[in-house]
Amino acid sequence: MPRVDRRSFITTTSLGVTSASLTSVPAFGQGLPDVVVIGAGAFGAWTALHLRERGVKVTLLDAFGPGNSRATSGGETRQIRVGYGDREMYSRWVLRALDAWRTREKEFERQLLFPIGRLQLASEWNAGMEATKKVFDTLDVRHERLNRDDLLRRFPAMSFDDAGAALYEPGAGIIKAREAIVAVTTSFGRKGGTLTIARAFPGPVSGRRMEAVSSAAERFSAAAFVFACGPWLRKVFPNLLGTRISTPRREVFFFGTPPGDQRYSWPNLPNFSEPSFYGFPSLDQRGLKVSPVGGDDLMDPDTEERLPSEALAQRSREYVARRFPGMKGQPIVESRVCQLENTVDEHFLIDRHPDYDNVWIAGGGSGHGFKHGPVVGEYIAERAMGRAVDPAFARVFALKRGPS
Ligand SMILES: Cc1cc2nc3c(=O)[nH]c(=O)nc-3n(C[C@H](O)[C@H](O)[C@H](O)COP(=O)(O)OP(=O)(O)OC[C@H]3O[C@@H](n4cnc5c(N)ncnc54)[C@H](O)[C@@H]3O)c2cc1C
């Protein structure tokens, strides 16, 4: 195979950038570059697939397997919405991601995206809604500003006594989470990628190069490494990321819908979001999904048992009874406990490790990363191959220097 040199990697990318923004490239050796991606969640699985589709020899390692119950990408569903307040760059990425999800659904031959719309609710119209609306106007995203009368007429299964305003985004929807990760890794395998279940840790290293990552049983050598370990990143690189990524606990409850009543199920109810709660209609008969927003209790992704607290279960019961009067008294039929992997500014963290020229860190999804999978994976793959990307994105995703 021909030697892969710097010039051949610094090219115009599919991310629409024409100038090189990187000053160095990974130390790929002779022949095809090879990359080990550590972590098969939304960030790692999509990265591995994009690398493989670019001809790279890729090994994807995951300690517990794709879509596992500890991973932040586990569980049934995630929301996809273009609305991001004034963070327009993410809105632009979601528009690209929506197209990519639709294309991949065809390729994977399974429905992963369930369009249903999203109601962003508040007691009155606020600055966040106004900022989102402005971006919608700029990007020509369909939306409606609704008052209480509109809401009562349009969404009769819900009560709006304490909600006087809403921004409705009809193009938003639900993505199947665990199932999508399994589909991505299956495609990766079909295209010649290697998936191995193993927990790997950095090293050995030699100067500014990582030579390999090591599991209890094996060493995995490569020209470059992408650590996409989600909430585990802070454990893998404790000195660098121990205080830059936090892992707050989140609880999710599924309320059984009344027998024979389809009002709370997809496609009859939109996603809903407000300062204290968000949720989705019942999909696949799992129940109306609600989750309390916020909370600073940190959890360890390895060791914590996934049992919900009675306090949040009760708050959720009260919320459901208030917002969906016909659901009052319905039982919780399933629950999930998981952790976020938040950066301080809730921007993604995608950057080269400051100590190694051939190591990339990719994570910090911060409660909004899943939907971006197909686009973020492409971005990480391009960076790991030393290709030019939009410097504005590189700046936002950079490891923030100085005290964390
Ligand atoms: C309750 C909740 C709701 C959310 N809602 C949304 C939403 O509506 N929309 C949205 O877009 N996003 C949402 N998110 C965020 C989104 O789910 C995450 O940003 C995204 O899934 C993170 O993916 P990841 O690949 O970085 O991490 P993970 O999915 O955690 O993947 C990391 C993987 O690395 C593996 N691993 C870790 N360490 C090692 C090691 N040393 N060796 C080998 N393997 C290792 C793990 O087993 C795991 O599979 C939500 C998150 C939560 C918790």
The ligand as an SDF file (V2000), in Angstrom:
LIG
                    3D

 53 58  0  0  0  0  0  0  0  0999 V2000
  -30.9350   10.4760   30.9490 C   0  0  0  0  0  0  0  0  0  0  0  0
  -30.2430   10.9570   29.6950 C   0  0  0  0  0  0  0  0  0  0  0  0
  -30.9830   11.5660   28.7230 C   0  0  0  0  0  0  0  0  0  0  0  0
  -30.3810   12.0130   27.5540 C   0  0  0  0  0  0  0  0  0  0  0  0
  -31.1480   12.5490   26.5980 N   0  0  0  0  0  0  0  0  0  0  0  0
  -30.6080   12.8870   25.4120 C   0  0  0  0  0  0  0  0  0  0  0  0
  -31.4390   13.3170   24.3630 C   0  0  0  0  0  0  0  0  0  0  0  0
  -32.6650   13.3700   24.5170 O   0  0  0  0  0  0  0  0  0  0  0  0
  -30.8740   13.6230   23.1810 N   0  0  0  0  0  0  0  0  0  0  0  0
  -29.5270   13.5260   22.9790 C   0  0  0  0  0  0  0  0  0  0  0  0
  -29.0790   13.8320   21.8910 O   0  0  0  0  0  0  0  0  0  0  0  0
  -28.7090   13.1150   23.9800 N   0  0  0  0  0  0  0  0  0  0  0  0
  -29.2130   12.7950   25.1800 C   0  0  0  0  0  0  0  0  0  0  0  0
  -28.4240   12.3440   26.1870 N   0  0  0  0  0  0  0  0  0  0  0  0
  -26.9670   12.3720   26.0200 C   0  0  0  0  0  0  0  0  0  0  0  0
  -26.4380   11.2270   25.2120 C   0  0  0  0  0  0  0  0  0  0  0  0
  -27.1120   10.0310   25.5400 O   0  0  0  0  0  0  0  0  0  0  0  0
  -24.9260   11.1260   25.4400 C   0  0  0  0  0  0  0  0  0  0  0  0
  -24.3240   12.3860   25.1970 O   0  0  0  0  0  0  0  0  0  0  0  0
  -24.2650   10.0940   24.5480 C   0  0  0  0  0  0  0  0  0  0  0  0
  -25.0020    8.9000   24.5290 O   0  0  0  0  0  0  0  0  0  0  0  0
  -22.8480    9.8380   25.0400 C   0  0  0  0  0  0  0  0  0  0  0  0
  -22.2370    8.8500   24.2450 O   0  0  0  0  0  0  0  0  0  0  0  0
  -20.7280    8.4340   24.4900 P   0  0  0  0  0  0  0  0  0  0  0  0
  -20.3700    7.5430   23.3800 O   0  0  0  0  0  0  0  0  0  0  0  0
  -19.8790    9.6290   24.7280 O   0  0  0  0  0  0  0  0  0  0  0  0
  -20.7210    7.6510   25.8900 O   0  0  0  0  0  0  0  0  0  0  0  0
  -21.2700    6.1870   26.2530 P   0  0  0  0  0  0  0  0  0  0  0  0
  -22.5360    5.8990   25.5780 O   0  0  0  0  0  0  0  0  0  0  0  0
  -21.2530    6.0690   27.7340 O   0  0  0  0  0  0  0  0  0  0  0  0
  -20.2020    5.2060   25.6330 O   0  0  0  0  0  0  0  0  0  0  0  0
  -18.9580    4.9820   26.2230 C   0  0  0  0  0  0  0  0  0  0  0  0
  -18.6290    3.5060   26.0110 C   0  0  0  0  0  0  0  0  0  0  0  0
  -17.2650    3.3240   26.3890 O   0  0  0  0  0  0  0  0  0  0  0  0
  -17.1270    2.0570   27.0090 C   0  0  0  0  0  0  0  0  0  0  0  0
  -15.9190    2.1520   27.8160 N   0  0  0  0  0  0  0  0  0  0  0  0
  -15.6740    3.0310   28.8070 C   0  0  0  0  0  0  0  0  0  0  0  0
  -14.4120    2.8680   29.2810 N   0  0  0  0  0  0  0  0  0  0  0  0
  -13.8470    1.8700   28.5460 C   0  0  0  0  0  0  0  0  0  0  0  0
  -12.5810    1.2600   28.5410 C   0  0  0  0  0  0  0  0  0  0  0  0
  -11.6180    1.6340   29.4060 N   0  0  0  0  0  0  0  0  0  0  0  0
  -12.3450    0.2700   27.6570 N   0  0  0  0  0  0  0  0  0  0  0  0
  -13.3180   -0.1410   26.7880 C   0  0  0  0  0  0  0  0  0  0  0  0
  -14.5490    0.4160   26.7640 N   0  0  0  0  0  0  0  0  0  0  0  0
  -14.8000    1.4180   27.6200 C   0  0  0  0  0  0  0  0  0  0  0  0
  -18.4250    1.8930   27.7880 C   0  0  0  0  0  0  0  0  0  0  0  0
  -18.7410    0.5390   28.0290 O   0  0  0  0  0  0  0  0  0  0  0  0
  -19.4510    2.5730   26.8650 C   0  0  0  0  0  0  0  0  0  0  0  0
  -20.1260    1.6440   26.0460 O   0  0  0  0  0  0  0  0  0  0  0  0
  -28.9820   11.8810   27.3850 C   0  0  0  0  0  0  0  0  0  0  0  0
  -28.2290   11.2560   28.3650 C   0  0  0  0  0  0  0  0  0  0  0  0
  -28.8600   10.7860   29.5150 C   0  0  0  0  0  0  0  0  0  0  0  0
  -28.0360   10.1120   30.5670 C   0  0  0  0  0  0  0  0  0  0  0  0
  1  2  1  0
  2  3  1  0
  2 52  2  0
  3  4  2  0
  4  5  1  0
  4 50  1  0
  5  6  2  0
  6  7  1  0
  6 13  1  0
  7  8  2  0
  7  9  1  0
  9 10  1  0
 10 11  2  0
 10 12  1  0
 12 13  2  0
 13 14  1  0
 14 15  1  0
 14 50  1  0
 15 16  1  0
 16 17  1  0
 16 18  1  0
 18 19  1  0
 18 20  1  0
 20 21  1  0
 20 22  1  0
 22 23  1  0
 23 24  1  0
 24 25  2  0
 24 26  1  0
 24 27  1  0
 27 28  1  0
 28 29  2  0
 28 30  1  0
 28 31  1  0
 31 32  1  0
 32 33  1  0
 33 34  1  0
 33 48  1  0
 34 35  1  0
 35 36  1  0
 35 46  1  0
 36 37  1  0
 36 45  1  0
 37 38  2  0
 38 39  1  0
 39 40  1  0
 39 45  2  0
 40 41  1  0
 40 42  2  0
 42 43  1  0
 43 44  2  0
 44 45  1  0
 46 47  1  0
 46 48  1  0
 48 49  1  0
 50 51  2  0
 51 52  1  0
 52 53  1  0
M  END
$$$$
